Amino acid sequence: MECKHSLLFMSGFCGVERWLSFITVKLEVSAVARSSVMALLPLGSNNALAGSSWPISKEEPADLVKLGRHVLDAASASGGRALIVDNTASDSPVELYEAWLAAGADVATPNKKAGSGPIDRYNRILAASRSGGSRFLYEATVGAGLPILGPLQTLVRAGDTVESVEGIFSGTLSYIFNTWRPGMKFSEVVEDAKEKGFTEPDPRDDLGGTDVARKVTILARELGLKVELEDIPVKSLVPEALQKWEPPAGVKLGDAFVKELAAFDGEMSSLLEEAEAANEVLRFVGAVDVKSGKASVKLARYPKDHPFASTQFADNIAAVSSKWYNPRPLVIQGPGAGASVTAAGIFGNVMEVMQGMRRPS
């Protein structure tokens, strides 16, 4: 059986050119979109992906409703299925997931807004996937290319009971705390991370912990907890005095923020010195406790023989405790950020969607 998908890529291609040459089933690009423009390819034009070749037609202003309809029509014309890959971090396409899935389009995405947004919308998205006979796949939302959600789902299907998940889910904060040593200023390590391209343009977006909280929300819901993003307590690393601070006009926010952060180096150094004195390390973690029904995001201390102390560079790591994995948890560790590994996570979901076409209905 030929597995044919009419494909839409939305926004930053997230390294997809790295894996296109490995695709062994037929994919036809019917649309490509970015934040403000899109390109719709003619129906039935057999725009098969080949290596890093991207057949692009004339651009027009982005219209996600029109775009989704075009992809579904292209799939119908080719006798295949529609597959939408949303590589954005925007809420706009997420608002259309329900309609796309209900119409039979498969969706694969690293976009965390669906899994961590309002729980009513999240439940409607899952229900639309069931009613439309489509697949909603989001492995890359938590660990990028690091498989975390898949193993959790496998454990549950096999009859295990997951009791808790704890981990380092930010490549940026992993790098910062893996790099920071006694005698180093915290603000200088943040500046180093910024210069290496790890941080957002506003480092507060990383230090504030909201991105980790989104991932924890997704994990909590995956494990059956009915939580909203706002329910999760987050211990921000941004000093209260800088949370609403704005730089002078004409000054780059990131550079100015690091200079302001230097005033708080003493407070941060005290935390590091206390951890070192106890032969422990500092790590910024997210945790879900299924038994208590609670989740949290915070800076915590761990013994130097703990798995979290073994992380390197910008590793992500998750420790899963369950009925089977107890007292020693299942530990999943590896690179969790970057275009290549994120593309790998998305590609794994794309292949899962297409393999599903081979299963009898």
C-alpha positions as CSV (number, residue, x, y, z in Angstrom):
1,M,0.0,0.0,0.0
2,E,1.3,3.4,-0.9
3,C,1.2,5.8,2.0
4,K,0.5,9.2,0.6
5,H,0.1,12.4,2.6
6,S,-0.6,15.9,1.4
7,L,1.6,18.0,3.6
8,L,1.6,21.5,5.1
9,F,4.6,23.0,7.0
10,M,3.9,26.0,9.0
11,S,6.6,28.5,10.0
12,G,10.2,27.9,10.9
13,F,11.1,24.6,9.3
14,C,13.0,23.5,12.4
15,G,15.7,21.5,10.6
16,V,13.3,19.4,8.5
17,E,15.8,19.6,5.6
18,R,18.0,17.3,7.8
19,W,15.6,14.4,7.5
20,L,13.7,14.9,4.2
21,S,16.2,12.6,2.4
22,F,15.4,9.7,4.8
23,I,11.6,9.7,4.0
24,T,10.7,6.4,2.4
25,V,7.0,7.0,2.0
26,K,5.4,9.5,-0.4
27,L,4.8,13.0,0.8
28,E,3.5,15.8,-1.4
29,V,3.8,19.4,-0.2
30,S,0.5,21.2,-0.8
31,A,1.2,24.3,1.3
32,V,3.9,26.2,3.2
33,A,3.2,29.1,5.6
34,R,5.0,31.5,7.8
35,S,3.7,34.1,10.2
36,S,2.3,36.5,7.6
37,V,2.5,34.7,4.2
38,M,1.7,31.4,2.7
39,A,2.2,29.5,-0.6
40,L,-0.5,27.2,-1.9
41,L,0.6,24.7,-4.5
42,P,-1.7,23.6,-7.3
43,L,-3.9,20.6,-6.5
44,G,-2.8,17.4,-8.1
45,S,0.6,18.9,-9.1
46,N,2.5,16.0,-7.5
47,N,4.8,18.3,-5.5
48,A,6.8,15.4,-4.0
49,L,9.5,16.2,-1.4
50,A,13.0,15.4,-2.7
51,G,15.9,16.1,-0.5
52,S,15.8,19.8,0.5
53,S,13.9,20.9,-2.6
54,W,11.0,23.1,-1.7
55,P,8.6,23.8,-4.6
56,I,7.1,27.2,-3.7
57,S,4.4,29.0,-5.7
58,K,3.4,32.6,-5.5
59,E,3.0,33.9,-1.9
60,E,-0.1,35.5,-0.6
61,P,-1.2,36.8,2.8
62,A,-1.6,34.0,5.4
63,D,-5.1,32.7,5.9
64,L,-5.1,29.6,8.0
65,V,-8.7,28.7,7.3
66,K,-8.1,28.9,3.6
67,L,-4.8,27.1,4.0
68,G,-6.4,24.2,5.9
69,R,-9.1,23.8,3.4
70,H,-6.5,23.7,0.6
71,V,-4.5,20.9,2.3
72,L,-7.6,18.8,2.8
73,D,-8.7,19.3,-0.8
74,A,-5.2,18.4,-2.0
75,A,-5.3,15.2,0.1
76,S,-8.7,14.3,-1.4
77,A,-7.5,14.9,-4.9
78,S,-4.5,12.7,-4.5
79,G,-6.4,9.9,-2.7
80,G,-4.3,10.4,0.4
81,R,-4.5,12.0,3.8
82,A,-3.8,15.5,5.0
83,L,-0.9,16.1,7.5
84,I,-0.3,19.4,9.1
85,V,3.0,20.1,10.8
86,D,2.8,23.2,13.0
87,N,6.3,24.4,13.9
88,T,5.1,27.7,15.3
89,A,4.8,28.8,18.9
90,S,1.6,30.7,18.1
91,D,-1.9,30.3,19.4
92,S,-3.4,31.1,16.0
93,P,-3.0,27.7,14.4
94,V,-3.9,25.9,17.6
95,E,-7.3,27.5,17.5
96,L,-7.9,25.5,14.3
97,Y,-6.6,22.2,15.4
98,E,-10.1,21.1,16.5
99,A,-11.6,21.8,13.0
100,W,-8.6,20.2,11.1
101,L,-8.6,17.1,13.2
102,A,-12.4,16.7,13.0
103,A,-12.1,17.0,9.2
104,G,-9.6,14.1,9.2
105,A,-6.3,15.9,9.0
106,D,-3.5,14.6,11.1
107,V,-1.5,17.1,13.1
108,A,2.1,16.8,14.4
109,T,3.6,19.7,16.3
110,P,6.2,20.9,18.8
111,N,3.8,23.8,19.7
112,K,3.2,23.8,23.4
113,K,0.1,26.0,23.3
114,A,-2.3,23.2,22.6
115,G,-1.2,21.0,25.4
116,S,-0.8,23.7,28.0
117,G,-3.5,26.1,26.9
118,P,-7.1,26.1,28.3
119,I,-8.0,22.6,29.3
120,D,-11.4,22.9,27.7
121,R,-9.8,23.5,24.4
122,Y,-7.3,20.7,25.0
123,N,-10.1,18.3,25.6
124,R,-11.9,19.4,22.5
125,I,-8.8,18.9,20.4
126,L,-8.5,15.3,21.7
127,A,-12.2,14.7,21.1
128,A,-11.9,16.0,17.6
129,S,-9.0,13.6,16.9
130,R,-11.2,10.7,18.0
131,S,-14.2,11.7,16.1
132,G,-12.3,12.5,12.9
133,G,-10.2,9.3,13.0
134,S,-7.1,11.5,12.9
135,R,-3.9,11.6,14.8
136,F,-2.8,14.4,17.1
137,L,0.9,13.9,18.0
138,Y,3.0,16.2,20.1
139,E,6.1,14.3,21.3
140,A,8.4,17.3,20.6
141,T,6.4,19.6,22.9
142,V,8.2,18.4,26.1
143,G,11.6,17.1,25.3
144,A,12.1,18.2,21.7
145,G,13.8,15.2,20.2
146,L,14.1,13.4,23.5
147,P,11.4,10.8,23.8
148,I,9.5,11.4,27.0
149,L,5.8,11.4,26.2
150,G,6.0,8.2,24.1
151,P,7.6,6.1,26.8
152,L,5.0,7.4,29.3
153,Q,2.2,6.4,27.0
154,T,3.8,3.0,26.4
155,L,4.1,2.3,30.1
156,V,0.4,3.2,30.7
157,R,-0.8,1.0,27.8
158,A,1.3,-1.9,29.1
159,G,-0.4,-1.7,32.5
160,D,2.1,0.3,34.6
161,T,1.0,3.0,37.0
162,V,3.1,6.2,36.7
163,E,3.5,7.8,40.1
164,S,5.7,10.8,39.4
165,V,7.8,12.5,36.7
166,E,10.5,15.0,37.6
167,G,13.0,16.5,35.2
168,I,15.1,19.2,33.7
169,F,13.1,20.4,30.7
170,S,14.8,23.6,29.7
171,G,18.0,23.3,27.6
172,T,18.8,26.9,28.4
173,L,18.5,26.5,32.1
174,S,20.3,23.2,31.9
175,Y,23.2,24.9,30.2
176,I,23.3,27.7,32.8
177,F,23.4,25.4,35.8
178,N,25.7,22.9,34.2
179,T,28.2,25.7,33.5
180,W,27.9,27.8,36.7
181,R,30.6,27.1,39.2
182,P,31.8,28.7,42.5
183,G,33.7,31.8,41.7
184,M,31.6,32.5,38.6
185,K,29.0,35.3,38.5
186,F,25.5,34.1,37.7
187,S,24.9,37.1,35.5
188,E,28.0,36.3,33.4
189,V,26.8,32.7,32.9
190,V,23.5,34.1,31.7
191,E,25.3,36.4,29.4
192,D,27.3,33.5,28.1
193,A,24.1,31.5,27.4
194,K,22.7,34.6,25.6
195,E,25.8,35.0,23.4
196,K,25.6,31.3,22.5
197,G,22.0,31.7,21.4
198,F,20.5,29.6,24.1
199,T,18.2,32.3,25.6
200,E,15.3,34.2,24.2
201,P,15.8,37.8,23.2
202,D,14.4,38.6,26.6
203,P,16.3,36.2,29.0
204,R,13.4,36.6,31.5
205,D,11.4,34.3,29.2
206,D,13.8,31.5,30.2
207,L,14.6,32.5,33.7
208,G,11.0,33.0,34.6
209,G,10.2,29.3,34.2
210,T,7.0,29.7,32.1
211,D,8.3,27.5,29.3
212,V,9.1,24.7,31.8
213,A,5.6,25.2,33.4
214,R,4.0,24.6,29.9
215,K,5.9,21.4,29.6
216,V,4.9,20.3,33.1
217,T,1.3,21.1,32.3
218,I,1.5,18.8,29.2
219,L,3.0,16.0,31.3
220,A,0.5,16.4,34.1
221,R,-2.5,16.2,31.6
222,E,-0.9,13.2,30.0
223,L,-0.9,11.5,33.4
224,G,-4.6,12.3,34.0
225,L,-4.4,15.5,36.1
226,K,-6.9,18.2,35.2
227,V,-4.6,21.2,35.6
228,E,-4.4,24.6,34.1
229,L,-1.1,26.3,33.5
230,E,-2.0,28.9,36.1
231,D,-2.4,26.2,38.7
232,I,1.3,25.3,38.7
233,P,3.5,27.2,41.2
234,V,6.6,28.6,39.5
235,K,9.7,29.8,41.4
236,S,11.0,32.4,39.0
237,L,14.8,33.1,38.8
238,V,14.0,36.7,37.8
239,P,14.4,39.0,40.8
240,E,11.1,40.7,41.7
241,A,12.7,44.1,41.0
242,L,13.4,43.1,37.4
243,Q,10.1,41.3,36.5
244,K,8.5,44.4,35.1
245,W,11.7,46.3,34.4
246,E,12.1,47.8,30.9
247,P,15.4,49.0,29.4
248,P,16.1,52.7,28.4
249,A,14.9,53.6,24.9
250,G,17.3,52.4,22.2
251,V,19.1,49.9,24.4
252,K,19.0,46.2,23.6
253,L,16.8,44.5,26.2
254,G,19.0,41.4,26.6
255,D,22.2,43.2,27.1
256,A,20.7,45.7,29.5
257,F,19.0,43.0,31.5
258,V,22.2,41.1,32.1
259,K,23.8,44.3,33.5
260,E,20.8,44.8,35.8
261,L,21.0,41.1,36.9
262,A,24.5,41.6,38.1
263,A,23.2,43.4,41.1
264,F,21.7,40.1,42.3
265,D,24.8,38.0,41.8
266,G,25.5,37.9,45.6
267,E,22.1,36.4,46.4
268,M,22.5,33.7,43.7
269,S,26.1,32.9,44.7
270,S,24.9,32.3,48.3
271,L,22.5,29.6,47.0
272,L,25.3,27.9,45.0
273,E,27.8,28.0,47.9
274,E,25.2,26.5,50.3
275,A,24.6,23.6,47.8
276,E,28.3,23.1,47.3
277,A,28.9,23.0,51.1
278,A,26.3,20.1,51.2
279,N,28.0,18.3,48.3
280,E,24.9,19.1,46.1
281,V,24.1,20.7,42.8
282,L,21.5,23.3,41.8
283,R,19.0,22.3,39.1
284,F,15.9,24.1,37.7
285,V,13.3,21.3,37.6
286,G,9.7,20.6,36.8
287,A,7.8,17.9,38.7
288,V,4.5,16.1,38.5
289,D,3.3,14.1,41.5
290,V,0.3,12.0,40.4
291,K,-0.5,10.7,43.9
292,S,-0.9,14.2,45.3
293,G,-2.3,15.6,42.1
294,K,0.2,18.5,42.2
295,A,2.9,19.9,39.9
296,S,5.6,22.5,40.4
297,V,8.5,24.3,38.8
298,K,11.4,25.4,41.0
299,L,15.2,25.6,41.7
300,A,16.1,22.5,43.7
301,R,19.2,20.9,45.2
302,Y,20.3,17.3,44.5
303,P,23.2,15.1,45.7
304,K,26.1,14.9,43.3
305,D,25.4,11.2,42.8
306,H,21.8,12.0,41.6
307,P,21.0,11.5,37.9
308,F,20.3,15.2,37.6
309,A,23.9,16.0,38.6
310,S,25.1,14.0,35.6
311,T,23.7,16.3,32.9
312,Q,26.1,18.0,30.5
313,F,25.9,21.0,28.3
314,A,22.2,21.6,27.6
315,D,20.9,18.1,28.4
316,N,17.3,17.5,29.2
317,I,16.5,14.6,31.6
318,A,13.4,13.0,33.0
319,A,13.1,10.6,35.9
320,V,9.9,8.5,35.9
321,S,8.8,6.6,39.0
322,S,6.1,4.0,38.6
323,K,4.8,0.8,40.0
324,W,7.4,-1.0,37.9
325,Y,10.2,1.5,38.1
326,N,10.6,1.8,41.9
327,P,12.6,2.5,43.9
328,R,15.0,3.3,41.0
329,P,13.3,5.5,38.4
330,L,13.4,5.1,34.6
331,V,15.8,7.9,33.5
332,I,15.6,9.4,30.0
333,Q,18.5,11.8,29.2
334,G,20.0,13.5,26.2
335,P,20.0,16.7,24.1
336,G,16.6,18.3,24.4
337,A,17.0,21.5,22.4
338,G,18.1,22.6,18.9
339,A,16.7,22.4,15.4
340,S,18.1,18.9,14.6
341,V,16.7,17.1,17.7
342,T,13.4,18.9,17.5
343,A,13.1,17.9,13.8
344,A,13.8,14.3,14.9
345,G,11.0,14.5,17.4
346,I,8.6,15.9,14.8
347,F,9.8,13.4,12.2
348,G,9.1,10.5,14.6
349,N,5.5,11.7,14.9
350,V,5.2,12.1,11.1
351,M,6.3,8.5,10.6
352,E,3.9,7.3,13.3
353,V,1.1,9.0,11.5
354,M,2.0,7.4,8.2
355,Q,2.5,4.0,9.7
356,G,-1.0,4.2,11.1
357,M,-2.3,4.3,7.6
358,R,-1.2,0.7,7.2
359,R,-3.3,-0.5,10.1
360,P,-6.8,-1.8,9.3
361,S,-9.5,0.6,10.2
